[in-house]
Amino acid sequence: MSMPGLPLHAEAIPDCTEPEAHRAAYKRAKANDVIFVCIARRGRHWSVELDSMASSKPYVPDQAMKIVQSAAETLVLDGTVEQANIGADYISMWPIETESRAREIAAAFHAALYGLQRLHMAVPSQREGS
């Protein structure tokens, strides 16, 4: 079982297809002060969602988010997903062919956001004028 706050393994990513499951998983993420991640069925396909607003910890800085955005763009270019929305605090991608592939993608992006967030907290950016 994964510890709260640590990146989730693919099999531990919650299935939030049902609204009640989504609310419960988001509430759990907020209670544990961690980045929210889930997969959900959309018709025959799957989606991935991550939301760093569930955590009170600092957001991943824009320059680090470029790495995440580049990875999402690659998934669009290679046809793994058709749509990817990347914001300062939110990621969603869809449609994904299989549940296992959605879980793999969700776990990878969750680990990346977690690691970039931890790095940002450990190595604060230089202040302007320093």
BELURPE-V161593 format. One record per residue. N is the residue number from 1. SS is DSSP state (~ for helix, > for strand, _ for the rest). OMEGA is omega in radians with two decimals (999 if undefined). D_CENTER is the distance of its C-alpha to the mean C-alpha in Angstrom with 1 decimal. Layout:
N & SS & OMEGA & D_CENTER
N & SS & OMEGA & D_CENTER
//
This chain:
1 & _ & -3.13 & 18.8
2 & _ & 3.07 & 15.8
3 & _ & 3.09 & 16.6
4 & _ & 3.11 & 14.7
5 & _ & 3.12 & 12.5
6 & _ & 3.08 & 12.4
7 & _ & -3.13 & 9.7
8 & _ & 2.99 & 10.2
9 & _ & -3.08 & 12.4
10 & ~ & -3.09 & 12.0
11 & ~ & 3.14 & 14.7
12 & ~ & 3.12 & 13.3
13 & _ & -3.10 & 10.3
14 & > & 3.02 & 12.0
15 & > & -3.07 & 13.6
16 & _ & 3.11 & 13.6
17 & _ & 3.12 & 16.1
18 & _ & -3.13 & 18.6
19 & ~ & 3.13 & 18.2
20 & ~ & 3.12 & 19.4
21 & ~ & 3.11 & 16.8
22 & ~ & -3.14 & 14.1
23 & ~ & -3.12 & 16.1
24 & ~ & -3.13 & 16.7
25 & ~ & 3.12 & 13.2
26 & ~ & 3.11 & 12.2
27 & ~ & 3.11 & 15.6
28 & ~ & 3.12 & 15.0
29 & ~ & 3.11 & 11.9
30 & ~ & -3.13 & 14.1
31 & ~ & 3.13 & 17.0
32 & ~ & 3.11 & 15.5
33 & _ & -3.10 & 14.1
34 & _ & 3.06 & 10.6
35 & _ & 3.12 & 7.0
36 & > & 3.07 & 6.7
37 & > & 3.06 & 5.1
38 & > & 2.95 & 7.8
39 & > & 3.09 & 9.9
40 & > & 3.08 & 13.0
41 & > & 3.04 & 16.3
42 & > & -3.05 & 17.6
43 & _ & 3.13 & 21.2
44 & _ & -3.04 & 21.6
45 & > & -3.07 & 18.1
46 & > & 3.05 & 14.5
47 & > & 3.09 & 11.3
48 & > & 3.11 & 7.6
49 & > & 3.02 & 5.8
50 & > & -3.11 & 3.2
51 & > & -3.12 & 6.0
52 & ~ & 3.11 & 7.5
53 & ~ & 3.07 & 10.8
54 & ~ & -3.13 & 11.0
55 & _ & 3.08 & 11.9
56 & _ & -3.14 & 15.1
57 & _ & -3.11 & 14.5
58 & _ & 3.06 & 14.7
59 & _ & 3.05 & 12.1
60 & _ & -3.12 & 11.5
61 & _ & -3.08 & 14.7
62 & ~ & -3.10 & 15.2
63 & ~ & 3.09 & 16.8
64 & ~ & 3.12 & 13.9
65 & ~ & 3.09 & 11.5
66 & ~ & 3.09 & 14.1
67 & ~ & -3.14 & 13.1
68 & ~ & 3.13 & 9.6
69 & ~ & 3.12 & 11.5
70 & ~ & 3.12 & 14.1
71 & ~ & 3.12 & 12.2
72 & ~ & 3.11 & 11.0
73 & ~ & 3.10 & 14.7
74 & ~ & 3.10 & 16.0
75 & ~ & 3.08 & 14.4
76 & ~ & -3.10 & 16.2
77 & ~ & -3.12 & 19.3
78 & _ & 3.06 & 19.7
79 & _ & 3.10 & 19.3
80 & _ & 3.06 & 16.4
81 & _ & 3.07 & 15.0
82 & _ & -3.09 & 17.1
83 & > & 3.03 & 14.8
84 & > & 3.07 & 11.7
85 & > & -3.13 & 11.2
86 & > & 3.06 & 9.7
87 & _ & -3.14 & 10.9
88 & _ & -3.05 & 11.3
89 & _ & -3.00 & 9.1
90 & > & 3.04 & 7.2
91 & > & 2.96 & 5.9
92 & > & -3.14 & 7.7
93 & > & 3.13 & 9.8
94 & > & -0.41 & 13.0
95 & > & 3.11 & 15.5
96 & > & -2.99 & 14.9
97 & _ & -3.01 & 18.2
98 & _ & 3.08 & 17.6
99 & ~ & -3.09 & 15.7
100 & ~ & 3.10 & 15.8
101 & ~ & 3.09 & 14.3
102 & ~ & 3.12 & 11.4
103 & ~ & 3.13 & 10.9
104 & ~ & -3.14 & 11.4
105 & ~ & -3.14 & 8.9
106 & ~ & -3.14 & 6.0
107 & ~ & -3.13 & 7.6
108 & ~ & -3.14 & 8.1
109 & ~ & 3.09 & 5.0
110 & ~ & 3.11 & 4.3
111 & ~ & 3.14 & 7.9
112 & ~ & 3.14 & 8.1
113 & ~ & 3.12 & 6.5
114 & ~ & -3.12 & 8.5
115 & ~ & 3.13 & 11.4
116 & ~ & 3.09 & 11.6
117 & ~ & 3.13 & 11.6
118 & ~ & 3.12 & 14.3
119 & ~ & 3.12 & 16.2
120 & ~ & 3.13 & 16.4
121 & ~ & -3.11 & 17.7
122 & ~ & -3.08 & 20.1
123 & _ & -3.10 & 21.4
124 & _ & -3.14 & 21.8
125 & _ & 3.11 & 22.5
126 & _ & 3.10 & 26.2
127 & _ & 3.11 & 27.8
128 & _ & 3.10 & 29.6
129 & _ & 3.14 & 33.2
130 & _ & 999 & 33.0
//
